[in-house]
């Protein structure tokens, strides 16, 4: 992001901005509240007509940005749907037809065109058309995400194993063989992961320090980085000042995702929002500068992933301020990643 523009936006705080912050659950007494109000935000452009009596979330686009796959919840049942983005009149169609179960958390390989997703049975491998098969031995694994080779996955691993944290982030191949059981370290509960597509030894994940006799709580996550080129892997928080001996909500973050060029990380956080609403943040991938909030918290934006062009995001947001149903939208974040 252009530094002068950012400085201008941050410094345009006033009684009007402070009033806006209080009305929207922000705490302007905090150091980051000024940056929170760095208006203008990126405005969501919905990918289909809303409102609808459904909730759509966790989207991902293919390498040509012509199709999006996402979760849709109808009457308490969640399944994957796909939408043709080249046809303005297209309607979502069921993905993975014939699967007599719910389906969640898709990711799309831009190398092979294959899709992975999961449910309570484990991880599934699918073609772009939805033909699918269960990868054996993957029960207890969730959030599959692709390595750039199109042949291996990072997974959120809840399978019990003596001496190793649960959850942990593991690397596996498409047969279900675990190639590296702990991609972070034994002192960290590691959850949802994103692999840097240009330097796959670098992995961003949502996680927290292991608490003896404690349990993992995703609401107390930071964004972490692990470098698997070292032995053992080098593990740090994306924000260098995030305290490790206690949870500081000012650094809370979930669902990180690398930009295609590996230079940026996008994530969701409810930091500085007393109503618990989420915003999308973008931060340089080495953590050397502060994260920038790019969405109005009233959208409760989550589950951001990059388009192939690296300047747009696909996200889930509330269909309207104050609502409960969610929709799929696109964000232009070119001003924040240049």
DRENDO-1510 file (C-alpha; in Angstrom, 1 decimal, always signed):
<recs>
REC; n; res; u; v; w
REC; 1; UNK; +0.0; +0.0; +0.0 .
REC; 2; UNK; +1.2; +3.5; -0.8 .
REC; 3; UNK; +2.7; +4.8; +2.5 .
REC; 4; UNK; +1.7; +8.4; +2.0 .
REC; 5; UNK; -1.9; +7.4; +1.3 .
REC; 6; UNK; -2.0; +5.2; +4.3 .
REC; 7; UNK; -0.6; +7.9; +6.5 .
REC; 8; UNK; -3.2; +10.3; +5.2 .
REC; 9; UNK; -6.0; +7.9; +5.9 .
REC; 10; UNK; -4.7; +7.0; +9.4 .
REC; 11; UNK; -4.3; +10.6; +10.3 .
REC; 12; UNK; -7.8; +11.7; +9.2 .
REC; 13; UNK; -9.2; +10.9; +12.7 .
REC; 14; UNK; -11.7; +13.3; +14.1 .
REC; 15; UNK; -14.7; +13.5; +16.4 .
REC; 16; UNK; -16.7; +12.2; +13.4 .
REC; 17; UNK; -14.5; +9.2; +13.0 .
REC; 18; UNK; -14.5; +8.6; +16.8 .
REC; 19; UNK; -18.3; +8.7; +16.8 .
REC; 20; UNK; -18.3; +6.2; +13.9 .
REC; 21; UNK; -16.0; +3.9; +15.8 .
REC; 22; UNK; -18.1; +3.9; +18.9 .
REC; 23; UNK; -21.3; +3.2; +16.9 .
REC; 24; UNK; -19.7; +0.2; +15.2 .
REC; 25; UNK; -18.2; -1.5; +18.3 .
REC; 26; UNK; -14.6; -0.1; +17.9 .
REC; 27; UNK; -12.5; +1.1; +20.8 .
REC; 28; UNK; -11.0; +4.4; +19.6 .
REC; 29; UNK; -8.8; +4.5; +22.8 .
REC; 30; UNK; -6.7; +1.7; +21.3 .
REC; 31; UNK; -3.7; +2.5; +19.2 .
REC; 32; UNK; -5.0; +0.5; +16.3 .
REC; 33; UNK; -8.5; +2.1; +16.3 .
REC; 34; UNK; -7.2; +5.0; +14.2 .
REC; 35; UNK; -6.0; +2.5; +11.5 .
REC; 36; UNK; -9.3; +0.6; +11.8 .
REC; 37; UNK; -11.0; +3.8; +10.6 .
REC; 38; UNK; -8.7; +4.2; +7.6 .
REC; 39; UNK; -11.6; +4.8; +5.3 .
REC; 40; UNK; -12.3; +4.1; +2.5 .
REC; 41; UNK; -12.6; +0.4; +3.0 .
REC; 42; UNK; -12.8; -2.1; +0.2 .
REC; 43; UNK; -16.5; -2.5; -0.7 .
REC; 44; UNK; -17.9; -6.0; -1.3 .
REC; 45; UNK; -19.3; -6.8; -4.8 .
REC; 46; UNK; -21.7; -9.8; -4.4 .
REC; 47; UNK; -21.1; -12.7; -6.9 .
REC; 48; UNK; -24.9; -13.4; -7.1 .
REC; 49; UNK; -28.1; -11.8; -6.3 .
REC; 50; UNK; -29.0; -11.4; -2.6 .
REC; 51; UNK; -30.8; -11.5; -0.2 .
REC; 52; UNK; -31.5; -15.2; -0.2 .
REC; 53; UNK; -32.7; -17.4; +2.7 .
REC; 54; UNK; -29.3; -19.2; +2.7 .
REC; 55; UNK; -25.9; -18.7; +4.1 .
REC; 56; UNK; -22.9; -18.9; +1.8 .
REC; 57; UNK; -19.3; -19.1; +3.0 .
REC; 58; UNK; -15.8; -20.5; +2.6 .
REC; 59; UNK; -15.4; -19.7; -1.1 .
REC; 60; UNK; -12.5; -20.5; -3.4 .
REC; 61; UNK; -12.0; -19.7; -7.1 .
REC; 62; UNK; -10.3; -21.7; -9.8 .
REC; 63; UNK; -7.1; -20.5; -11.5 .
REC; 64; UNK; -9.0; -18.7; -14.3 .
REC; 65; UNK; -11.4; -17.1; -11.8 .
REC; 66; UNK; -14.3; -18.4; -13.9 .
REC; 67; UNK; -15.8; -20.6; -11.2 .
REC; 68; UNK; -16.2; -20.3; -7.5 .
REC; 69; UNK; -16.9; -23.2; -5.1 .
REC; 70; UNK; -18.4; -22.5; -1.7 .
REC; 71; UNK; -20.3; -23.8; +1.2 .
REC; 72; UNK; -24.1; -23.2; +1.3 .
REC; 73; UNK; -26.2; -23.9; +4.3 .
REC; 74; UNK; -29.9; -24.5; +3.8 .
REC; 75; UNK; -32.1; -25.5; +6.7 .
REC; 76; UNK; -29.2; -26.6; +8.8 .
REC; 77; UNK; -27.5; -28.7; +6.1 .
REC; 78; UNK; -24.2; -27.6; +4.5 .
REC; 79; UNK; -23.0; -28.7; +1.1 .
REC; 80; UNK; -20.6; -27.4; -1.5 .
REC; 81; UNK; -22.0; -25.6; -4.5 .
REC; 82; UNK; -20.3; -24.1; -7.6 .
REC; 83; UNK; -21.2; -21.0; -9.6 .
REC; 84; UNK; -20.2; -20.1; -13.1 .
REC; 85; UNK; -18.8; -16.6; -12.9 .
REC; 86; UNK; -18.8; -16.1; -16.7 .
REC; 87; UNK; -22.6; -16.1; -16.9 .
REC; 88; UNK; -24.4; -13.3; -15.0 .
REC; 89; UNK; -27.6; -15.4; -15.0 .
REC; 90; UNK; -26.0; -18.6; -13.7 .
REC; 91; UNK; -27.4; -20.2; -10.6 .
REC; 92; UNK; -25.3; -22.2; -8.0 .
REC; 93; UNK; -25.3; -26.0; -8.7 .
REC; 94; UNK; -24.6; -28.7; -6.3 .
REC; 95; UNK; -20.9; -29.8; -6.3 .
REC; 96; UNK; -20.0; -33.5; -5.4 .
REC; 97; UNK; -23.3; -34.8; -6.5 .
REC; 98; UNK; -24.2; -38.2; -5.1 .
REC; 99; UNK; -22.4; -37.6; -1.8 .
REC; 100; UNK; -24.9; -38.6; +0.8 .
REC; 101; UNK; -23.3; -36.4; +3.5 .
REC; 102; UNK; -22.5; -32.8; +4.2 .
REC; 103; UNK; -19.3; -31.2; +2.6 .
REC; 104; UNK; -17.1; -28.4; +3.8 .
REC; 105; UNK; -13.9; -26.4; +3.4 .
REC; 106; UNK; -13.0; -26.6; -0.3 .
REC; 107; UNK; -9.6; -25.7; -1.8 .
REC; 108; UNK; -8.8; -25.7; -5.5 .
REC; 109; UNK; -5.4; -26.6; -6.9 .
REC; 110; UNK; -4.4; -24.0; -9.5 .
REC; 111; UNK; -1.8; -26.5; -10.8 .
REC; 112; UNK; -4.0; -29.6; -11.5 .
REC; 113; UNK; -7.6; -28.2; -11.4 .
REC; 114; UNK; -8.5; -30.7; -8.6 .
REC; 115; UNK; -10.5; -29.8; -5.5 .
REC; 116; UNK; -10.1; -31.1; -2.0 .
REC; 117; UNK; -12.8; -30.8; +0.7 .
REC; 118; UNK; -13.8; -32.6; +3.9 .
REC; 119; UNK; -16.6; -33.9; +6.2 .
REC; 120; UNK; -16.7; -36.1; +9.2 .
REC; 121; UNK; -15.4; -39.0; +7.2 .
REC; 122; UNK; -12.2; -37.3; +6.2 .
REC; 123; UNK; -10.6; -35.6; +3.2 .
REC; 124; UNK; -12.0; -36.0; -0.3 .
REC; 125; UNK; -10.3; -35.5; -3.6 .
REC; 126; UNK; -12.5; -34.3; -6.5 .
REC; 127; UNK; -12.3; -33.2; -10.1 .
REC; 128; UNK; -13.5; -29.8; -11.1 .
REC; 129; UNK; -16.8; -31.4; -12.2 .
REC; 130; UNK; -17.4; -32.8; -8.7 .
REC; 131; UNK; -16.5; -36.5; -9.2 .
REC; 132; UNK; -15.0; -37.4; -5.8 .
REC; 133; UNK; -13.4; -40.1; -3.7 .
REC; 134; UNK; -12.5; -40.3; +0.0 .
REC; 135; UNK; -8.8; -40.4; +0.8 .
REC; 136; UNK; -8.4; -43.3; +3.2 .
REC; 137; UNK; -7.1; -42.8; +6.7 .
REC; 138; UNK; -8.0; -39.1; +6.9 .
REC; 139; UNK; -10.8; -39.2; +9.5 .
REC; 140; UNK; -10.0; -36.5; +12.0 .
REC; 141; UNK; -8.3; -34.2; +9.4 .
REC; 142; UNK; -9.9; -31.0; +8.3 .
REC; 143; UNK; -9.1; -27.8; +6.3 .
REC; 144; UNK; -7.1; -29.4; +3.5 .
REC; 145; UNK; -5.1; -26.8; +1.5 .
REC; 146; UNK; -2.8; -27.4; -1.5 .
REC; 147; UNK; +0.9; -27.3; -1.8 .
REC; 148; UNK; +2.0; -25.8; -5.2 .
REC; 149; UNK; +3.0; -29.2; -6.5 .
REC; 150; UNK; -0.6; -30.2; -6.8 .
REC; 151; UNK; +0.3; -33.6; -5.1 .
REC; 152; UNK; +0.5; -32.8; -1.4 .
REC; 153; UNK; -1.7; -31.1; +1.2 .
REC; 154; UNK; -1.4; -29.3; +4.5 .
REC; 155; UNK; -4.1; -30.4; +6.8 .
REC; 156; UNK; -5.4; -29.5; +10.3 .
REC; 157; UNK; -4.8; -32.8; +12.0 .
REC; 158; UNK; -6.9; -33.8; +15.0 .
REC; 159; UNK; -5.8; -37.4; +15.0 .
REC; 160; UNK; -4.5; -38.4; +18.5 .
REC; 161; UNK; -0.8; -39.2; +18.6 .
REC; 162; UNK; +1.3; -39.6; +21.7 .
REC; 163; UNK; +3.7; -36.8; +22.3 .
REC; 164; UNK; +2.3; -34.5; +19.6 .
REC; 165; UNK; +0.0; -31.6; +19.9 .
REC; 166; UNK; -3.7; -31.9; +18.9 .
REC; 167; UNK; -4.5; -30.1; +16.8 .
REC; 168; UNK; -1.4; -29.8; +14.6 .
REC; 169; UNK; -0.7; -29.0; +11.0 .
REC; 170; UNK; +0.6; -32.0; +9.0 .
REC; 171; UNK; +1.7; -32.6; +5.4 .
REC; 172; UNK; +0.2; -35.5; +3.5 .
REC; 173; UNK; +0.0; -36.9; +0.0 .
REC; 174; UNK; -3.1; -37.8; -2.0 .
REC; 175; UNK; -3.1; -41.4; -0.8 .
REC; 176; UNK; -3.4; -40.3; +2.8 .
REC; 177; UNK; +0.2; -40.9; +3.7 .
REC; 178; UNK; +1.4; -38.4; +6.3 .
REC; 179; UNK; +4.8; -37.1; +5.1 .
REC; 180; UNK; +5.5; -34.7; +8.0 .
REC; 181; UNK; +3.4; -35.0; +11.1 .
REC; 182; UNK; +4.2; -31.6; +12.7 .
REC; 183; UNK; +4.9; -28.7; +10.4 .
REC; 184; UNK; +5.2; -26.3; +13.4 .
REC; 185; UNK; +6.4; -27.6; +16.7 .
REC; 186; UNK; +5.3; -29.5; +19.8 .
REC; 187; UNK; +4.7; -26.2; +21.7 .
REC; 188; UNK; +2.0; -24.9; +19.3 .
REC; 189; UNK; -1.5; -25.9; +18.5 .
REC; 190; UNK; -1.6; -25.3; +14.8 .
REC; 191; UNK; -4.8; -25.1; +12.9 .
REC; 192; UNK; -5.9; -23.8; +9.5 .
REC; 193; UNK; -2.9; -23.5; +7.2 .
REC; 194; UNK; -1.9; -21.8; +3.9 .
REC; 195; UNK; +1.2; -22.8; +2.0 .
REC; 196; UNK; +3.2; -20.1; +0.3 .
REC; 197; UNK; +2.9; -21.0; -3.4 .
REC; 198; UNK; +6.3; -19.6; -4.4 .
REC; 199; UNK; +8.2; -20.8; -1.3 .
REC; 200; UNK; +6.4; -23.9; +0.0 .
REC; 201; UNK; +8.7; -24.2; +3.0 .
REC; 202; UNK; +6.8; -21.2; +4.3 .
REC; 203; UNK; +3.4; -21.9; +5.9 .
REC; 204; UNK; +1.0; -19.5; +7.6 .
REC; 205; UNK; -1.4; -20.9; +10.1 .
REC; 206; UNK; -3.9; -20.0; +12.8 .
REC; 207; UNK; -2.8; -21.3; +16.2 .
REC; 208; UNK; -1.8; -20.7; +19.8 .
REC; 209; UNK; +0.7; -21.8; +22.4 .
REC; 210; UNK; +0.0; -25.2; +23.9 .
REC; 211; UNK; -1.4; -24.9; +27.4 .
REC; 212; UNK; -0.7; -27.9; +29.6 .
REC; 213; UNK; -4.0; -29.7; +30.4 .
REC; 214; UNK; -5.8; -27.0; +28.4 .
REC; 215; UNK; -7.7; -27.2; +25.1 .
REC; 216; UNK; -7.5; -25.5; +21.8 .
REC; 217; UNK; -9.8; -22.4; +21.4 .
REC; 218; UNK; -9.9; -21.0; +17.9 .
REC; 219; UNK; -11.1; -17.7; +19.3 .
REC; 220; UNK; -7.7; -17.2; +20.9 .
REC; 221; UNK; -5.6; -17.7; +17.8 .
REC; 222; UNK; -2.8; -15.6; +16.4 .
REC; 223; UNK; -1.5; -15.8; +12.9 .
REC; 224; UNK; +1.8; -17.8; +12.9 .
REC; 225; UNK; +4.5; -18.6; +10.4 .
REC; 226; UNK; +6.6; -21.7; +10.2 .
REC; 227; UNK; +9.6; -22.3; +8.0 .
REC; 228; UNK; +10.1; -26.0; +7.4 .
REC; 229; UNK; +13.5; -25.5; +5.7 .
REC; 230; UNK; +15.1; -25.6; +9.1 .
REC; 231; UNK; +15.4; -28.5; +11.5 .
REC; 232; UNK; +13.3; -28.2; +13.6 .
REC; 233; UNK; +11.0; -25.8; +11.8 .
REC; 234; UNK; +11.3; -22.1; +12.8 .
REC; 235; UNK; +8.0; -20.9; +14.3 .
REC; 236; UNK; +7.1; -17.3; +14.9 .
REC; 237; UNK; +4.0; -15.1; +15.1 .
REC; 238; UNK; +3.3; -12.9; +12.1 .
REC; 239; UNK; +3.0; -9.9; +14.5 .
REC; 240; UNK; +6.5; -9.9; +16.2 .
REC; 241; UNK; +5.1; -8.3; +19.3 .
REC; 242; UNK; +2.3; -10.8; +20.0 .
REC; 243; UNK; +2.8; -12.1; +23.5 .
REC; 244; UNK; +3.4; -15.8; +23.9 .
REC; 245; UNK; +2.8; -16.1; +27.7 .
REC; 246; UNK; -0.8; -15.0; +27.4 .
REC; 247; UNK; -3.5; -14.2; +24.8 .
REC; 248; UNK; -3.8; -10.6; +23.7 .
REC; 249; UNK; -7.0; -10.0; +21.7 .
REC; 250; UNK; -5.3; -7.1; +20.0 .
REC; 251; UNK; -3.4; -9.7; +17.9 .
REC; 252; UNK; -6.2; -12.2; +17.4 .
REC; 253; UNK; -6.5; -13.7; +13.9 .
REC; 254; UNK; -7.8; -16.7; +11.9 .
REC; 255; UNK; -7.8; -18.2; +8.5 .
REC; 256; UNK; -4.6; -16.8; +6.9 .
REC; 257; UNK; -4.1; -17.0; +3.2 .
REC; 258; UNK; -1.0; -16.2; +1.1 .
REC; 259; UNK; -1.2; -14.0; -2.0 .
REC; 260; UNK; -0.3; -15.9; -5.3 .
REC; 261; UNK; +3.1; -14.1; -5.3 .
REC; 262; UNK; +3.7; -15.0; -1.6 .
REC; 263; UNK; +4.3; -11.4; -0.6 .
REC; 264; UNK; +1.1; -10.8; +1.4 .
REC; 265; UNK; -1.0; -12.6; +3.9 .
REC; 266; UNK; -4.8; -11.9; +4.3 .
REC; 267; UNK; -6.6; -13.0; +7.4 .
REC; 268; UNK; -9.7; -12.4; +9.5 .
REC; 269; UNK; -9.8; -10.8; +12.9 .
REC; 270; UNK; -12.3; -9.3; +15.4 .
REC; 271; UNK; -9.5; -7.3; +17.1 .
REC; 272; UNK; -10.7; -4.0; +18.4 .
REC; 273; UNK; -14.3; -4.8; +17.9 .
REC; 274; UNK; -16.4; -5.0; +21.0 .
REC; 275; UNK; -19.3; -6.6; +19.1 .
REC; 276; UNK; -17.1; -9.5; +18.0 .
REC; 277; UNK; -17.5; -8.7; +14.3 .
REC; 278; UNK; -14.8; -9.8; +11.9 .
REC; 279; UNK; -12.9; -7.7; +9.4 .
REC; 280; UNK; -10.4; -8.7; +6.7 .
REC; 281; UNK; -6.8; -7.6; +7.3 .
REC; 282; UNK; -3.8; -7.7; +4.9 .
REC; 283; UNK; -0.2; -7.8; +6.2 .
REC; 284; UNK; +3.1; -8.1; +4.4 .
REC; 285; UNK; +4.1; -11.8; +4.6 .
REC; 286; UNK; +7.2; -11.3; +6.8 .
REC; 287; UNK; +5.3; -9.3; +9.4 .
REC; 288; UNK; +7.6; -6.3; +9.0 .
REC; 289; UNK; +4.8; -3.8; +9.0 .
REC; 290; UNK; +1.4; -3.6; +10.7 .
REC; 291; UNK; -1.7; -5.3; +9.4 .
REC; 292; UNK; -4.2; -3.1; +7.6 .
REC; 293; UNK; -7.9; -3.5; +8.0 .
REC; 294; UNK; -9.6; -3.5; +4.6 .
REC; 295; UNK; -13.3; -4.1; +5.3 .
REC; 296; UNK; -15.9; -2.3; +7.3 .
REC; 297; UNK; -16.5; -4.5; +10.4 .
REC; 298; UNK; -20.3; -4.3; +9.9 .
REC; 299; UNK; -19.9; -6.7; +7.0 .
REC; 300; UNK; -18.4; -9.3; +9.5 .
REC; 301; UNK; -16.2; -10.4; +6.6 .
REC; 302; UNK; -14.4; -13.8; +6.8 .
REC; 303; UNK; -12.8; -16.7; +4.9 .
REC; 304; UNK; -10.8; -14.5; +2.4 .
REC; 305; UNK; -8.8; -16.1; -0.4 .
REC; 306; UNK; -7.0; -14.4; -3.2 .
REC; 307; UNK; -8.0; -14.3; -6.9 .
REC; 308; UNK; -5.3; -15.4; -9.3 .
REC; 309; UNK; -4.6; -11.7; -10.1 .
REC; 310; UNK; -3.4; -11.1; -6.6 .
REC; 311; UNK; -5.4; -7.9; -6.3 .
REC; 312; UNK; -8.9; -9.2; -5.5 .
REC; 313; UNK; -10.3; -11.4; -2.8 .
REC; 314; UNK; -13.2; -13.7; -2.6 .
REC; 315; UNK; -14.9; -13.6; +0.9 .
REC; 316; UNK; -18.0; -14.2; +2.8 .
REC; 317; UNK; -19.9; -11.2; +4.2 .
REC; 318; UNK; -23.3; -10.6; +5.8 .
REC; 319; UNK; -25.9; -10.1; +3.1 .
REC; 320; UNK; -26.8; -6.9; +4.8 .
REC; 321; UNK; -25.6; -4.9; +7.9 .
REC; 322; UNK; -27.1; -6.4; +11.0 .
REC; 323; UNK; -28.3; -9.5; +9.3 .
REC; 324; UNK; -27.5; -13.2; +9.9 .
REC; 325; UNK; -27.4; -14.8; +6.4 .
REC; 326; UNK; -24.1; -14.6; +4.6 .
REC; 327; UNK; -23.2; -14.2; +0.9 .
REC; 328; UNK; -20.2; -14.5; -1.4 .
REC; 329; UNK; -18.5; -11.4; -2.6 .
REC; 330; UNK; -15.4; -10.0; -4.3 .
REC; 331; UNK; -13.1; -7.3; -2.9 .
REC; 332; UNK; -10.8; -5.1; -4.8 .
REC; 333; UNK; -7.7; -4.8; -2.6 .
REC; 334; UNK; -5.3; -3.4; -5.2 .
REC; 335; UNK; -4.8; -0.3; -3.1 .
REC; 336; UNK; -3.6; -2.4; -0.2 .
REC; 337; UNK; -1.1; -4.7; -1.9 .
REC; 338; UNK; +0.7; -2.3; -4.2 .
</recs>
